[in-house]
Structures are given as C-alpha cells and as structure tokens.
Amino acid sequence: MPRLVYAALLCLSLIWGGSFYFIKMLLHDFGPWSIACLRSTCGLLVVLLVMLALRKPFGFRAIPWLAMFAMAVINTALPWTLIAFSEQRITSGMASILNATTPVWTVLVGMAFFRGRSGRMQWVGLGVAMIGLLVLLGIRPGALLSVDGIGFAGMMAAACCYGVGSQLSKRLSVRGCTTYQITYGTLLSSAVLCGVMSLTTESIPFSRLTSMSTLPMLVGLGAFGSGIAYLLFYYMVEKGSAEFASMVTYLVPSTALVWGCVLLNESIRWNMLAGLAIILAGVFLAGRKGPGGERLPARRKGVPSS
C-alpha cells in the first residue's frame, strides 16, 4: 500500500477532527441550518473546481436526482445540522466521541430495518459500546456528570442518520454515477435544502460571511472538511481499501479532543478518555466478521462521517 495512503489517513483525521472546532466557532454567528448550508456550499465549490481542473464529466442529466436528494438529506443535511445543534450544548470533544458510535448505529439499523444478519461479535460489540457510553456520560452510583441531555440526544440522532444513510446508500439507484458525480450531487442537494431551511428559520448575518474571523472557519469546515476531505477519503478507498479508509472513524475523536483542548480550552476528563477507548473497542468488535454475521458495511460513497 502506498505511503501516501497513510499520510492521507492522518490528514483526514486531523481535518475531520478539526471540523468540530470550526462548527463551535461558527455557532457564535450562525445557526445550525446556516452552518450546514455554508459547509455544503464551500465543499461543493471545491469539488466543482477539482472536476473542472481534471476535466471530469458532470453528467447532470444522468444523475437520478430523487435518489440523490434522499441520500443527501439523510447522509449530509440532517446529521450536519444536528451536529451543529448539539455543539450549542456540549463540547466539541464530547460531540466527536458520540459521533464515533456511527458504525454501531449502522449495525443496529441494518438488523432492525434491512434484515441485516447479526452474529455473536455484533452483539458483544454493541454491549461494549453501550458500556462505553455509560462511562462517557460519567454514570456512577447516584451521579450523572455534566452532560446535556438534549445535546447528547442530538448527536445520537446524527449518528443514527449516518447509520441509516450507510444502509440506504447501498440500495438507492446511484451506482451508475461516478464518485465525483455522487459527491457534487450530494453537496448540491444538501446546500439547497439547508439554504431553504436557514432562510426560513434562522436569522443570517450576511455581513459576517466576509469577516476575517469567519472566513478561516468556512475554509476549514467547508473547503477542507467537506471538499478536500471527500477527495482524500475516496483516494484511500481507491489506493487502499474501503475498510482501510473507514479506519478514520477510530482517529477522529482523538484529534478532535486535541483540537478542543488546544484551541477551545476544553477539559479532557478521565471518563471521556476511558469512554472513548471502550466505545472504539465496541465499534471494532461490532465490525468484525463472525459466525452468522457479516462485516460492518464500510462508509459508502457520499457518506461523510463528520
């Protein structure tokens, strides 16, 4: 496997880990729908520029837009908005750890609604991940440490959306599209939906869009976190494997904790580190192939994890 693939994995974990920090900063001026719209739009512009530079065909009329829109709503628009909503109430580090439960939700959704087969390792992994969540929340006899319930529920809903999206992406009729078409189609659909919702439900300070405090956040979250990150992910899938690319799930919470501690002065408590380790162990076990079960689906095209 080329060494550049490992470099891409590290870069992607840093970019997606930093996205929680960028969201937290943008929340000072923008609402959750607006942030999701700006993120989608900036990422779309980067992907379009890359396609033009590489002379990749757009094939606008060949894209099944109904299926593409449905995938964008579940995989991108809703989870990105829910993550921003949750970060209004919890730290960016906590949000990143809860986001790491996405593979577990993928297994649960597959078993509950898509007739996914489950084996012993899947159930063991789910149980371990649940213990990790309890440790993360600081549950001990008579005490529940400072975790906002609404913020927690919002991140769980975002992770569940990713889980549903992972299952749907295998079944919706977008397989004839190229990676670039799926990427720009998803981001375009998300930008339109989130733009409509932000204009109708939130007050948008347009003057802040060009401020020197906002532009770096937009570049970090949109251009890097949604545009370049997509390209890095698909590069790893192409040069390595989908399973290797999905390993970024294990690294993002760690880099997000570092970003939050260094840039936001967020505290890292012992139960957060212990909960993270236990959750990732559960994710690993749930994703293993065991008797009567099948390997956890890797992240599919057009399905970002943060």
C-alpha positions in Angstrom: 0.0 0.0 0.0 1.5 3.4 -0.9 2.8 5.5 1.9 0.7 8.4 0.7 -2.4 6.5 1.7 -1.2 6.5 5.4 -0.5 10.2 5.1 -3.9 10.8 3.7 -5.4 8.9 6.6 -3.6 11.1 9.1 -4.6 14.3 7.2 -8.2 13.3 7.0 -8.4 12.5 10.7 -7.0 16.0 11.5 -9.4 17.7 9.1 -12.5 15.9 10.4 -11.4 16.2 14.0 -11.0 19.9 13.4 -14.4 20.2 11.9 -16.0 20.1 15.4 -13.8 23.0 16.4 -14.8 25.0 13.3 -18.5 24.3 14.0 -18.2 25.5 17.6 -16.6 28.8 16.4 -19.2 29.4 13.7 -22.0 29.0 16.2 -21.1 32.4 17.6 -22.7 34.0 14.5 -24.7 31.3 12.6 -27.4 28.8 13.3 -27.2 25.1 12.7 -29.0 25.1 9.3 -26.9 28.0 8.1 -23.7 26.3 9.1 -24.7 23.1 7.3 -25.6 25.2 4.2 -22.3 27.1 4.3 -20.4 23.8 4.8 -22.2 22.2 1.8 -21.7 25.2 -0.4 -18.0 25.6 0.3 -17.4 21.9 -0.2 -19.3 21.9 -3.4 -17.2 24.8 -4.8 -14.0 22.9 -4.1 -15.3 19.7 -5.7 -16.5 21.6 -8.8 -13.1 23.3 -9.2 -11.4 20.0 -8.9 -13.7 18.4 -11.5 -13.1 21.3 -13.9 -9.3 21.1 -13.4 -9.3 17.4 -14.0 -11.9 17.6 -16.8 -14.3 15.2 -15.1 -17.7 14.9 -16.7 -20.6 16.4 -14.7 -23.4 14.3 -16.3 -26.1 16.5 -14.7 -29.0 14.9 -16.6 -27.8 11.3 -16.0 -27.9 11.7 -12.2 -31.1 10.2 -10.5 -31.8 13.4 -8.5 -34.6 12.0 -6.4 -32.5 9.2 -5.0 -29.5 11.6 -4.7 -31.7 14.1 -2.8 -32.9 11.5 -0.4 -29.4 10.3 0.2 -28.2 13.9 0.8 -30.9 14.6 3.3 -30.1 11.6 5.4 -26.3 11.4 4.9 -25.4 15.1 4.9 -28.1 17.8 5.6 -29.7 16.3 8.7 -26.6 15.0 10.5 -24.5 18.1 9.8 -27.3 20.3 11.2 -27.8 18.0 14.2 -24.1 18.1 15.0 -24.1 21.9 14.9 -27.3 22.0 17.1 -25.7 19.6 19.6 -22.5 21.6 19.8 -24.6 24.5 21.1 -25.0 22.4 24.3 -22.0 20.1 24.6 -18.2 20.4 24.0 -16.7 19.6 20.6 -14.7 16.8 22.1 -17.8 15.1 23.5 -19.6 15.6 20.2 -16.7 13.8 18.3 -16.8 10.9 20.7 -20.5 10.4 20.3 -20.1 10.7 16.6 -17.8 7.7 16.8 -20.8 5.5 17.6 -21.9 5.7 13.9 -20.7 2.2 13.0 -22.7 0.8 15.9 -25.8 2.5 14.6 -25.1 1.1 11.2 -25.3 -2.4 12.6 -28.4 -1.7 14.6 -30.2 -0.1 11.7 -29.2 -2.9 9.4 -30.6 -5.5 11.8 -33.8 -3.6 12.6 -34.9 -2.4 9.2 -32.8 -4.0 6.5 -32.7 -7.7 7.5 -29.0 -7.5 8.3 -27.6 -10.6 9.8 -26.1 -10.4 13.3 -23.7 -12.7 15.0 -22.2 -13.1 18.4 -19.4 -10.4 17.8 -22.0 -7.8 16.7 -23.9 -8.2 20.0 -20.8 -8.2 22.1 -19.6 -5.1 20.3 -22.9 -3.3 20.9 -22.8 -4.2 24.5 -19.3 -3.0 24.9 -20.1 0.3 23.1 -23.1 0.8 25.4 -20.8 0.4 28.4 -18.5 3.0 26.9 -21.4 5.4 26.5 -22.2 5.0 30.2 -18.6 5.6 31.2 -18.5 8.6 28.9 -21.6 10.1 30.5 -20.0 9.7 33.9 -22.7 7.4 35.2 -21.8 6.2 38.7 -23.9 5.4 41.8 -26.1 8.4 42.4 -24.5 10.8 39.9 -24.7 11.8 36.2 -21.8 14.1 35.4 -22.4 17.3 33.4 -23.7 16.1 30.1 -26.6 18.0 28.5 -29.4 15.5 27.6 -30.6 17.4 24.5 -27.1 17.8 23.1 -26.5 14.1 23.8 -29.7 13.1 22.0 -28.9 15.4 19.1 -25.5 13.7 18.5 -27.1 10.2 18.8 -29.7 11.3 16.2 -26.9 12.5 13.9 -25.0 9.2 14.3 -28.3 7.3 13.6 -28.7 9.3 10.4 -25.3 8.2 9.3 -26.2 4.6 10.1 -29.4 4.8 8.1 -27.6 6.6 5.3 -24.9 3.8 5.1 -27.6 1.2 4.6 -29.6 3.3 2.1 -26.6 4.2 0.0 -26.2 0.5 -0.9 -29.8 0.4 -2.1 -30.5 3.7 -3.8 -30.1 3.8 -7.6 -26.9 5.9 -7.8 -24.5 3.1 -8.6 -24.1 4.2 -12.2 -22.7 7.6 -11.1 -19.0 8.3 -10.7 -17.5 9.3 -7.3 -17.3 12.9 -8.4 -21.0 12.9 -9.5 -22.2 11.5 -6.2 -20.0 13.9 -4.3 -21.2 17.1 -6.1 -24.8 15.8 -6.3 -24.9 15.2 -2.6 -23.4 18.5 -1.7 -25.6 20.4 -4.1 -28.7 18.8 -2.8 -27.7 19.5 0.8 -26.8 23.1 0.1 -30.2 23.7 -1.5 -32.2 22.1 1.4 -30.1 23.7 4.2 -30.2 27.0 2.4 -34.0 27.0 2.3 -34.3 25.9 5.9 -31.8 28.6 7.1 -33.5 31.4 5.2 -36.9 30.4 6.7 -36.0 29.5 10.2 -32.9 31.5 11.1 -31.6 35.0 11.1 -28.4 35.0 8.9 -25.9 37.8 9.5 -24.7 38.1 5.9 -22.2 40.8 6.9 -20.3 38.2 8.9 -19.6 36.0 5.9 -16.7 38.1 4.8 -15.2 38.8 8.2 -11.7 37.7 8.9 -12.9 35.7 11.9 -15.4 33.8 9.8 -13.6 33.1 6.6 -10.9 30.8 8.1 -13.7 28.8 9.8 -15.6 28.4 6.5 -12.4 27.4 4.7 -11.6 24.8 7.4 -15.1 23.4 7.6 -16.3 23.7 4.1 -13.3 23.7 1.7 -11.2 21.2 3.8 -13.8 19.4 5.9 -16.3 18.8 3.1 -14.4 19.2 -0.2 -10.8 18.1 0.2 -11.9 15.5 2.9 -14.1 13.8 0.4 -11.3 13.6 -2.1 -8.9 12.2 0.5 -11.4 9.6 1.6 -12.0 8.4 -2.0 -8.3 8.4 -2.7 -7.8 6.0 0.3 -10.7 3.8 -1.0 -9.1 3.6 -4.5 -5.4 3.2 -3.5 -6.1 1.2 -0.3 -9.5 -0.2 0.5 -12.8 0.8 1.9 -12.0 -1.0 5.1 -8.8 1.0 5.5 -10.5 4.3 4.7 -13.1 3.6 7.4 -10.3 3.4 10.0 -10.5 7.2 10.1 -13.5 6.6 12.4 -11.1 5.5 15.1 -8.8 8.5 14.8 -11.2 11.4 14.5 -12.3 11.5 18.2 -8.7 11.7 19.3 -7.8 14.5 17.0 -11.0 16.4 17.9 -10.2 16.1 21.6 -6.7 17.6 20.9 -8.2 20.4 18.8 -10.8 21.2 21.5 -8.2 21.2 24.3 -5.6 23.3 22.5 -7.9 25.8 20.7 -11.0 25.9 22.9 -9.5 25.2 26.3 -12.0 22.3 26.7 -11.2 19.9 29.6 -10.5 16.3 28.9 -11.8 14.2 31.8 -10.7 10.7 32.6 -14.2 9.3 31.8 -14.1 10.8 28.3 -10.8 9.0 27.5 -12.0 5.8 29.1 -15.4 6.0 27.4 -13.7 6.7 24.0 -11.5 3.7 24.4 -14.4 1.4 25.3 -16.6 2.8 22.5 -13.9 2.2 19.9 -13.4 -1.3 21.2 -17.1 -1.9 20.8 -17.1 -0.5 17.3 -14.2 -2.7 16.4 -15.9 -5.8 17.7 -19.3 -4.9 16.1 -17.5 -4.6 12.8 -15.7 -7.9 12.9 -16.9 -10.8 10.8 -18.2 -13.6 13.0 -20.3 -16.7 12.7 -23.8 -15.9 11.5 -22.9 -12.3 10.9 -21.2 -10.2 8.3 -18.6 -7.4 8.4 -19.8 -3.9 9.2 -20.5 -2.0 6.0 -17.7 0.4 5.2 -18.6 4.0 4.6 -20.2 4.3 1.2 -19.8 6.9 -1.5 -21.2 10.3 -0.5 -21.4 9.4 3.2 -19.0 11.6 5.3 -18.6 10.6 8.9 -18.4 14.1 10.5 
